[in-house]
């Protein structure tokens, strides 16, 4: 389905969305860790109940903001099992992602300095290796919103969603070659194609509700999408679902998934369990 068609019916009033996660890690020894799991500062005013990070056993937490503006926590996981969990309540407009087909693409020499980083190749978005392919596919697509949508349509058609056919090291190039992946792989490939076409694009992760989505619903997980810089700002695109969705709540942004890892451990660790809730 094209993102140019909004789902119906739509909520007519603001809604409240419950969010949260429960994650268990096992470390053989005390292990420094960075956690990026809180609702993004851009949605702070919408928090009706703060999603304060809690740990079992309790460990000291130190907060900082990374170079992309994401809220992060530092901690040292003790040897053994560590549980990280949070619950929050977020006010949301109840409206789907905006669709603004008249937005133009800005020439590279007219882009703000701070967005130029998101034109460059990165760890999982090898735009330098996909440039010839991107121009052969999208050179005739209308510039601006229409070109980004053409990229999303192409990625949505080309890649088959399969939890069992991806890996933490899968990149945009390998996703194109295999034609399989999860939401992060859809996002990486679309981001790489956008950058090839001189459209700044950045990776996003967060909660995504199933509001107005017919069942059956898959098990909840954090979602990945991207934002493209068009006109004078950043705008949401979602090549995995490829239709406007309600209740998209940002956690973090970066060049690709390497910049927004939910947990980064500086030593061996094993994920024991992981649950996400959005309702």
C-alpha positions in Angstrom: 0.0 0.0 0.0 1.3 3.4 -0.8 1.9 5.9 2.0 -0.1 8.4 -0.1 -3.3 6.7 1.2 -4.3 7.3 4.8 -5.9 4.5 6.8 -9.5 4.9 7.9 -11.3 5.3 10.2 -9.1 7.7 12.3 -9.3 8.7 15.9 -10.9 12.2 16.2 -9.2 13.1 19.5 -5.9 12.9 21.3 -5.1 9.5 22.8 -2.9 8.0 25.5 -0.5 5.3 24.7 1.1 3.0 27.3 4.7 2.1 26.5 7.3 0.0 28.1 9.9 -2.8 27.9 11.4 -5.5 30.0 14.9 -6.7 29.1 17.2 -9.2 30.8 20.9 -9.5 30.2 23.4 -11.9 31.7 27.1 -10.8 32.1 29.9 -13.1 33.4 31.6 -10.2 35.1 30.9 -6.5 36.0 30.4 -4.9 32.6 30.1 -1.2 31.6 27.0 -0.5 29.5 25.2 2.3 27.6 21.4 2.1 27.4 19.3 4.1 25.0 15.8 3.1 25.8 13.9 6.2 27.0 11.4 8.3 25.1 13.2 10.9 23.1 13.4 14.5 24.5 11.3 15.8 21.5 8.3 13.9 23.1 9.1 14.9 26.7 6.2 17.4 26.8 3.9 14.4 25.9 4.9 12.2 28.8 2.0 11.8 31.2 4.0 9.2 33.2 7.8 9.3 32.9 9.3 6.1 31.5 12.0 6.1 34.2 14.6 3.4 33.7 14.7 0.9 36.5 17.1 -2.0 37.1 17.0 -5.2 39.2 19.3 -5.4 41.0 19.5 -1.6 41.5 22.6 -0.1 40.1 23.7 3.6 39.8 22.6 5.3 36.5 24.3 8.3 34.9 22.4 10.2 32.2 23.9 12.1 29.3 22.9 13.3 25.8 24.8 11.9 22.9 26.0 13.8 19.8 22.7 13.1 18.0 20.5 14.5 20.9 19.5 11.1 22.2 19.0 10.5 26.0 21.4 7.8 27.2 22.2 6.1 30.5 25.5 4.7 31.7 25.7 1.9 34.2 27.9 -1.0 35.2 26.0 -4.3 35.0 26.9 -6.7 37.8 28.0 -10.2 37.2 24.9 -12.4 36.7 21.4 -11.4 35.6 20.4 -7.8 35.1 16.8 -6.7 34.5 16.2 -3.4 32.8 12.6 -2.2 32.6 10.4 0.9 32.3 6.8 1.9 31.9 5.4 5.2 30.6 2.3 6.9 29.4 2.4 9.2 26.3 -0.1 11.7 25.0 -0.5 11.4 21.2 -2.4 13.3 18.6 -4.1 10.2 17.4 -3.4 11.3 13.8 -1.4 9.2 11.3 2.0 10.2 10.0 1.6 13.4 7.8 1.7 13.0 4.1 3.0 16.2 2.3 3.5 15.4 -1.4 4.2 19.0 -2.4 7.4 19.2 -0.3 10.5 19.9 -2.5 14.0 18.4 -2.4 16.6 21.1 -1.6 19.8 21.3 -3.7 22.8 20.1 -1.8 24.4 23.6 -1.8 21.3 25.0 -0.2 21.1 22.4 2.7 21.8 23.5 6.3 25.3 22.5 7.4 24.0 20.2 10.2 22.1 17.9 7.8 25.1 17.2 5.5 26.2 14.4 7.7 23.1 12.5 6.7 24.1 12.5 3.0 27.2 10.4 3.7 27.7 6.7 3.6 27.7 5.0 7.1 28.2 1.6 8.7 24.9 0.0 7.6 24.0 2.4 4.8 26.7 2.0 2.1 25.4 4.7 -0.3 28.8 4.8 -2.0 28.3 1.2 -3.1 24.6 1.7 -4.2 24.9 4.9 -6.1 24.8 3.5 -9.7 21.9 1.3 -8.8 19.9 4.1 -7.1 20.2 6.4 -10.1 19.2 3.6 -12.5 16.1 3.0 -10.3 15.0 6.5 -9.3 16.4 9.0 -11.8 13.0 9.4 -13.4 11.0 9.6 -10.2 9.8 13.1 -9.3 12.1 15.0 -7.0 11.1 15.8 -3.4 8.5 13.8 -1.6 7.6 11.8 -4.7 11.2 10.5 -5.0 11.4 9.5 -1.3 8.0 7.7 -1.7 9.2 6.0 -4.9 12.2 4.7 -2.9 9.9 3.5 -0.1 7.6 1.8 -2.6 10.6 0.0 -4.2 12.1 -1.2 -0.9 8.7 -2.3 0.3 8.2 -4.4 -2.9 11.8 -5.8 -3.0 12.3 -6.8 0.6 10.3 -9.6 2.3 9.9 -9.2 6.1 11.2 -12.2 8.0 12.5 -12.2 11.6 14.5 -15.3 10.8 16.3 -13.9 7.8 18.3 -11.0 9.2 21.4 -10.6 11.4 22.9 -7.7 13.5 25.5 -7.2 10.8 23.2 -7.0 7.8 23.6 -3.8 5.8 21.7 -2.0 3.1 23.7 -3.7 0.4 23.2 -7.2 1.7 19.5 -6.5 2.2 19.2 -5.5 -1.4 21.1 -8.7 -2.5 19.1 -11.1 -0.3 15.7 -9.4 -0.6 14.9 -10.3 3.1 15.1 -8.6 6.4 13.4 -6.9 9.3 12.3 -3.3 9.8 15.8 -2.0 10.4 16.9 -3.5 7.1 14.1 -1.8 5.2 15.0 1.5 6.8 18.8 1.1 6.0 18.2 0.3 2.4 15.8 3.3 1.9 18.2 5.6 3.7 21.1 4.5 1.5 19.0 5.1 -1.6 17.9 8.5 -0.4 21.5 9.5 0.3 22.5 8.3 -3.2 19.9 10.7 -4.6 21.2 13.6 -2.5 18.4 13.5 0.0 19.5 13.6 3.6 18.1 10.7 5.6 18.5 9.5 9.2 17.6 6.3 11.0 15.0 6.3 13.8 13.9 3.7 16.4 11.0 3.8 18.8 7.6 2.4 19.7 5.0 1.9 17.1 1.4 1.0 18.1 -1.0 -1.3 16.3 -3.8 1.3 16.4 -6.1 1.0 13.4 -4.1 -2.0 12.1 -6.3 -5.0 11.5 -5.3 -8.3 13.3 -3.5 -10.5 13.4 -0.8 -8.5 15.2 2.8 -9.8 15.6 4.6 -9.7 18.9 5.6 -6.2 19.9 9.1 -5.1 19.3 10.8 -1.7 18.8 10.3 -0.4 15.3 12.7 1.2 12.8 11.8 3.9 10.3 13.6 6.9 8.9 13.3 10.7 8.4 14.1 12.5 5.1 15.0 16.2 5.0 12.6 17.9 2.6 11.6 21.5 2.4 12.7 23.0 5.7 12.5 20.0 8.0 12.6 16.3 8.7 9.7 14.0 7.8 8.8 10.4 8.7 8.8 7.6 6.1 8.3 3.9 6.9 9.3 1.5 4.1 8.5 -1.6 6.0 4.8 -0.7 6.6 4.6 1.8 3.8 1.4 3.4 5.0 0.8 6.2 7.6 0.6 4.9 11.1 -0.8 6.2 14.4 1.2 6.2 17.7 4.8 6.5 16.5 6.9 7.4 19.5 10.6 8.2 18.9 13.4 6.9 21.2 16.5 7.7 19.2 17.9 9.0 15.9 21.3 8.6 14.2 23.1 7.8 10.9 22.0 4.1 11.1 21.4 1.5 13.7 25.0 1.6 15.0 24.3 5.0 16.4 21.1 4.1 18.3 21.8 0.6 19.8 19.3 -0.1 22.6 22.2 -1.5 24.7 25.9 -1.3 24.1 28.0 -3.6 26.4 31.8 -3.2 26.8 32.4 -6.9 27.5 30.6 -10.2 26.9 26.9 -10.4 27.6 23.9 -12.6 26.6 20.3 -11.5 26.0 18.1 -13.7 28.1 14.7 -12.1 27.4 13.2 -9.0 25.8 9.6 -7.8 25.7 8.2 -4.5 24.4 4.7 -3.2 25.1 2.8 -0.5 23.3 -1.0 -0.1 23.7 
